[in-house]
């Protein structure tokens, strides 16, 4: 019986905790979050590009 040993209280050995991590960090889940963030950045590219061009036009050292 391992109760009472520090390893027994290790939350990383809890199957419920492990299941949550496996779901949250699965390839499909991480890939979906990554893709969503790329889509957000891609959608912002035009406004960021305008801002960068605006900065270049007003730069004291030139473009």
VMD Tcl script that builds the backbone (N, CA, C; Angstrom):
set m [mol new atoms 189]
animate dup $m
set s [atomselect $m all]
$s set {name element resname resid chain x y z} {
  {N N UNK 1 A 0.848 -1.186 0.000}
  {CA C UNK 1 A 0.000 0.000 0.000}
  {C C UNK 1 A 0.888 1.242 0.000}
  {N N UNK 2 A 0.638 2.160 -0.949}
  {CA C UNK 2 A 1.516 3.333 -1.066}
  {C C UNK 2 A 0.907 4.585 -0.434}
  {N N UNK 3 A -0.266 4.475 0.179}
  {CA C UNK 3 A -0.861 5.643 0.838}
  {C C UNK 3 A 0.081 6.144 1.925}
  {N N UNK 4 A 0.200 7.451 2.019}
  {CA C UNK 4 A 1.107 8.030 3.003}
  {C C UNK 4 A 2.429 8.449 2.397}
  {N N UNK 5 A 2.785 7.878 1.259}
  {CA C UNK 5 A 4.001 8.290 0.566}
  {C C UNK 5 A 3.694 9.525 -0.281}
  {N N UNK 6 A 4.669 10.414 -0.459}
  {CA C UNK 6 A 4.408 11.626 -1.265}
  {C C UNK 6 A 3.932 11.324 -2.677}
  {N N UNK 7 A 4.402 10.247 -3.251}
  {CA C UNK 7 A 4.012 9.891 -4.622}
  {C C UNK 7 A 2.519 9.598 -4.701}
  {N N UNK 8 A 1.946 9.071 -3.634}
  {CA C UNK 8 A 0.523 8.733 -3.639}
  {C C UNK 8 A -0.345 9.983 -3.747}
  {N N UNK 9 A 0.145 11.106 -3.249}
  {CA C UNK 9 A -0.618 12.350 -3.292}
  {C C UNK 9 A -0.320 13.186 -4.534}
  {N N UNK 10 A 0.461 12.668 -5.444}
  {CA C UNK 10 A 0.851 13.394 -6.650}
  {C C UNK 10 A -0.364 13.560 -7.563}
  {N N UNK 11 A -0.815 14.810 -7.795}
  {CA C UNK 11 A -2.010 15.002 -8.634}
  {C C UNK 11 A -1.820 14.555 -10.079}
  {N N UNK 12 A -0.578 14.466 -10.529}
  {CA C UNK 12 A -0.359 14.032 -11.910}
  {C C UNK 12 A -0.676 12.553 -12.096}
  {N N UNK 13 A -0.854 11.835 -11.010}
  {CA C UNK 13 A -1.217 10.413 -11.106}
  {C C UNK 13 A -2.729 10.204 -11.048}
  {N N UNK 14 A -3.469 11.276 -10.841}
  {CA C UNK 14 A -4.922 11.206 -10.769}
  {C C UNK 14 A -5.474 11.037 -12.186}
  {N N UNK 15 A -6.251 10.005 -12.401}
  {CA C UNK 15 A -6.752 9.728 -13.757}
  {C C UNK 15 A -7.675 10.834 -14.267}
  {N N UNK 16 A -8.427 11.477 -13.379}
  {CA C UNK 16 A -9.297 12.573 -13.817}
  {C C UNK 16 A -8.462 13.756 -14.289}
  {N N UNK 17 A -7.377 14.048 -13.575}
  {CA C UNK 17 A -6.484 15.137 -13.972}
  {C C UNK 17 A -5.819 14.794 -15.294}
  {N N UNK 18 A -5.349 13.572 -15.413}
  {CA C UNK 18 A -4.695 13.142 -16.650}
  {C C UNK 18 A -5.646 13.219 -17.838}
  {N N UNK 19 A -6.885 12.817 -17.640}
  {CA C UNK 19 A -7.857 12.855 -18.737}
  {C C UNK 19 A -8.081 14.292 -19.203}
  {N N UNK 20 A -8.158 15.224 -18.257}
  {CA C UNK 20 A -8.329 16.629 -18.620}
  {C C UNK 20 A -7.161 17.161 -19.421}
  {N N UNK 21 A -5.953 16.831 -18.982}
  {CA C UNK 21 A -4.759 17.269 -19.713}
  {C C UNK 21 A -4.686 16.627 -21.093}
  {N N UNK 22 A -5.003 15.355 -21.155}
  {CA C UNK 22 A -4.954 14.669 -22.457}
  {C C UNK 22 A -5.940 15.289 -23.435}
  {N N UNK 23 A -7.101 15.674 -22.932}
  {CA C UNK 23 A -8.092 16.302 -23.815}
  {C C UNK 23 A -7.645 17.710 -24.209}
  {N N UNK 24 A -7.177 18.478 -23.226}
  {CA C UNK 24 A -6.791 19.869 -23.497}
  {C C UNK 24 A -5.579 19.967 -24.407}
  {N N UNK 25 A -4.647 19.045 -24.268}
  {CA C UNK 25 A -3.404 19.120 -25.025}
  {C C UNK 25 A -3.291 18.040 -26.099}
  {N N UNK 26 A -4.415 17.512 -26.537}
  {CA C UNK 26 A -4.381 16.540 -27.630}
  {C C UNK 26 A -3.976 17.258 -28.910}
  {N N UNK 27 A -3.483 16.502 -29.870}
  {CA C UNK 27 A -3.078 17.109 -31.142}
  {C C UNK 27 A -4.240 17.850 -31.789}
  {N N UNK 28 A -5.419 17.261 -31.744}
  {CA C UNK 28 A -6.585 17.888 -32.377}
  {C C UNK 28 A -6.956 19.193 -31.681}
  {N N UNK 29 A -6.955 19.187 -30.361}
  {CA C UNK 29 A -7.332 20.375 -29.600}
  {C C UNK 29 A -6.317 21.500 -29.772}
  {N N UNK 30 A -5.056 21.175 -29.640}
  {CA C UNK 30 A -4.002 22.183 -29.796}
  {C C UNK 30 A -3.977 22.699 -31.231}
  {N N UNK 31 A -4.125 21.802 -32.186}
  {CA C UNK 31 A -4.144 22.207 -33.586}
  {C C UNK 31 A -5.298 23.149 -33.893}
  {N N UNK 32 A -6.457 22.887 -33.299}
  {CA C UNK 32 A -7.620 23.754 -33.523}
  {C C UNK 32 A -7.381 25.145 -32.939}
  {N N UNK 33 A -6.797 25.210 -31.736}
  {CA C UNK 33 A -6.505 26.522 -31.133}
  {C C UNK 33 A -5.450 27.264 -31.943}
  {N N UNK 34 A -4.452 26.546 -32.410}
  {CA C UNK 34 A -3.387 27.150 -33.220}
  {C C UNK 34 A -3.965 27.712 -34.518}
  {N N UNK 35 A -4.816 26.926 -35.153}
  {CA C UNK 35 A -5.431 27.356 -36.410}
  {C C UNK 35 A -6.325 28.580 -36.198}
  {N N UNK 36 A -7.078 28.582 -35.104}
  {CA C UNK 36 A -7.943 29.727 -34.809}
  {C C UNK 36 A -7.111 30.987 -34.605}
  {N N UNK 37 A -5.987 30.866 -33.908}
  {CA C UNK 37 A -5.129 32.034 -33.689}
  {C C UNK 37 A -4.512 32.511 -34.995}
  {N N UNK 38 A -4.086 31.594 -35.856}
  {CA C UNK 38 A -3.561 31.983 -37.164}
  {C C UNK 38 A -4.619 32.710 -37.988}
  {N N UNK 39 A -5.849 32.222 -37.927}
  {CA C UNK 39 A -6.940 32.883 -38.649}
  {C C UNK 39 A -7.175 34.296 -38.121}
  {N N UNK 40 A -7.087 34.479 -36.790}
  {CA C UNK 40 A -7.230 35.818 -36.210}
  {C C UNK 40 A -6.131 36.743 -36.724}
  {N N UNK 41 A -4.907 36.262 -36.682}
  {CA C UNK 41 A -3.786 37.082 -37.139}
  {C C UNK 41 A -3.898 37.398 -38.624}
  {N N UNK 42 A -4.328 36.427 -39.404}
  {CA C UNK 42 A -4.479 36.638 -40.842}
  {C C UNK 42 A -5.547 37.694 -41.109}
  {N N UNK 43 A -6.622 37.678 -40.316}
  {CA C UNK 43 A -7.693 38.663 -40.478}
  {C C UNK 43 A -7.215 40.067 -40.109}
  {N N UNK 44 A -6.257 40.169 -39.205}
  {CA C UNK 44 A -5.741 41.472 -38.771}
  {C C UNK 44 A -4.647 42.012 -39.688}
  {N N UNK 45 A -4.195 41.239 -40.645}
  {CA C UNK 45 A -3.032 41.628 -41.442}
  {C C UNK 45 A -3.233 42.942 -42.177}
  {N N UNK 46 A -4.443 43.181 -42.668}
  {CA C UNK 46 A -4.678 44.404 -43.430}
  {C C UNK 46 A -4.579 45.639 -42.544}
  {N N UNK 47 A -5.192 45.595 -41.378}
  {CA C UNK 47 A -5.125 46.763 -40.488}
  {C C UNK 47 A -3.702 46.971 -39.982}
  {N N UNK 48 A -2.988 45.893 -39.722}
  {CA C UNK 48 A -1.594 46.013 -39.277}
  {C C UNK 48 A -0.741 46.574 -40.408}
  {N N UNK 49 A -0.976 46.118 -41.624}
  {CA C UNK 49 A -0.230 46.622 -42.775}
  {C C UNK 49 A -0.449 48.111 -42.985}
  {N N UNK 50 A -1.701 48.562 -42.832}
  {CA C UNK 50 A -1.990 49.996 -42.958}
  {C C UNK 50 A -1.252 50.776 -41.883}
  {N N UNK 51 A -1.241 50.249 -40.676}
  {CA C UNK 51 A -0.560 50.922 -39.576}
  {C C UNK 51 A 0.942 51.002 -39.840}
  {N N UNK 52 A 1.518 49.917 -40.336}
  {CA C UNK 52 A 2.953 49.922 -40.616}
  {C C UNK 52 A 3.285 50.895 -41.749}
  {N N UNK 53 A 2.438 50.932 -42.787}
  {CA C UNK 53 A 2.660 51.887 -43.877}
  {C C UNK 53 A 2.523 53.315 -43.367}
  {N N UNK 54 A 1.547 53.552 -42.494}
  {CA C UNK 54 A 1.358 54.878 -41.921}
  {C C UNK 54 A 2.606 55.288 -41.150}
  {N N UNK 55 A 3.180 54.380 -40.381}
  {CA C UNK 55 A 4.394 54.679 -39.619}
  {C C UNK 55 A 5.560 54.968 -40.556}
  {N N UNK 56 A 5.689 54.205 -41.616}
  {CA C UNK 56 A 6.796 54.406 -42.557}
  {C C UNK 56 A 6.671 55.759 -43.252}
  {N N UNK 57 A 5.451 56.162 -43.574}
  {CA C UNK 57 A 5.233 57.453 -44.239}
  {C C UNK 57 A 5.597 58.631 -43.341}
  {N N UNK 58 A 5.505 58.451 -42.052}
  {CA C UNK 58 A 5.745 59.547 -41.112}
  {C C UNK 58 A 7.072 59.421 -40.378}
  {N N UNK 59 A 7.872 58.494 -40.778}
  {CA C UNK 59 A 9.159 58.282 -40.115}
  {C C UNK 59 A 10.121 59.424 -40.425}
  {N N UNK 60 A 10.811 59.944 -39.417}
  {CA C UNK 60 A 11.766 61.026 -39.668}
  {C C UNK 60 A 13.014 60.565 -40.423}
  {N N UNK 61 A 13.270 59.264 -40.438}
  {CA C UNK 61 A 14.459 58.757 -41.132}
  {C C UNK 61 A 14.131 58.222 -42.515}
  {N N UNK 62 A 12.866 58.265 -42.902}
  {CA C UNK 62 A 12.485 57.797 -44.230}
  {C C UNK 62 A 12.016 56.361 -44.206}
  {N N UNK 63 A 11.517 55.882 -45.338}
  {CA C UNK 63 A 10.981 54.513 -45.401}
  {C C UNK 63 A 12.063 53.454 -45.330}
}
mol reanalyze $m
mol bondsrecalc $m
mol representation Tube
mol addrep $m
